[in-house]
Amino acid sequence: MQEDKKMKVKKGFLAVQVGLEDEDQGGSSSQRFVIPISYLYHPLFKRLLDKAREVYGYHTDGPLKLPCSVDDFLHLRWRIQKESTSDQHHHNHTNHRLPHALHFHSC
């Protein structure tokens, strides 16, 4: 884990730490991801940032901590990538509506 802290993040990207602190599975339940800064403007990611603020506050040491399971984060990342790929192919910017039934188990 010490090596992860030393890794530099390229310009335009952000390191985040994903995992639920209350999970007790005998090891580290969190994982580090490097994401594009553009994710910060996506409505799904904004909801996760709001939850992170509620759980951790604004002042934390190290990478941005996200209170979400790794599986749910991977699904969220997939959704954001799918939408951005769809937008690039169709040049349709009206496709940013979120389905009403979208809920994450831990996010």
N, C-alpha and C positions, 0 to 999 in steps of 0.2 A: 504494500500500500504506500510505502514511503516513496517509491519510484513514481507513482501516479501523481503525487504532489509536485514533483520536479518537472513533469512534462509540461512543455509550453503549448499554449493554445494559439492557433493561427489567427491572424486578424480577421474579424468578421464572425468569429465563433466564440462560444461561451462554454465553460465547463460547469456541469451540474452533477450533484450527488443525489441519486434516486434510491429511495428505500424507506421502509417504515421502521422507526426506532423501536416500536413495541413488539416487533417480530423477534421471537427467541428460537432460532433454529440452530443454535450451537456455533454460529460463525457470523461473519459480517453479512447483514442482509441488505447492504447498500452497494450500489455500483456507480461508477463514474461514467458519464457520457459527455461527449463534446457535440454541441448542437449549433446550427447557424443562429446568429442573432435575430434573424428575421422571424424565428419562432416566437419571440417575445411579443410580437404584434398579432399573433393568431388568437382568435377568440377562445379556443379550447385551452391553449397554453396560458392565456391570461387568467382563466378560472383557476388553473393549477397554481399560478403565482399568487393569486389572492389567498388560496388556502395555505400556501407556504408562509405568507405574511402572518396569517392568523396563528399558525402553529409555532413558527420560529421567530417571528418579529423581523424587523428590518436589519438588525445588526447581528450577523453571524460571522464566525471565522471560517476561512476556506471557501470552497466552491459553493455556489447557490444550492441550498438543500431543498429537495422537493418531496413532500410527504405523500408518496405514491408508491405502490409496489412496482417492481421492475417490469413485470408483465403488463400492467396497466400503462406504464410509461411507454413501453415498446408499441402498444396498440395506439396510443396517442400520437407518437412519432410517425407511425405508419399512416394514420389518418391525415396528418398535416402534409406529409410527403405526397400522398395520393391526391389531395386537393391541389397542391401546387403543381404537380405534373399534369393534372386535368386542366388547370387554368392555362398552362403553357401550351398545351395541345389545342385547346378550343378558343383561347383568347377571350374567354367569357368570365367576366369578373362578378357576375351576379350569382355565382355558385358558392357563396360563402355562408349560406344559411346552415345552421346547425340542426340536426334532427332533434326533435323534442325528446326522443327516447334515449338519447345518448347519456349514459351514466357510467361512471367507473366504480368498481367495487371499493377501491381504496382512495381514489382521488377526489 
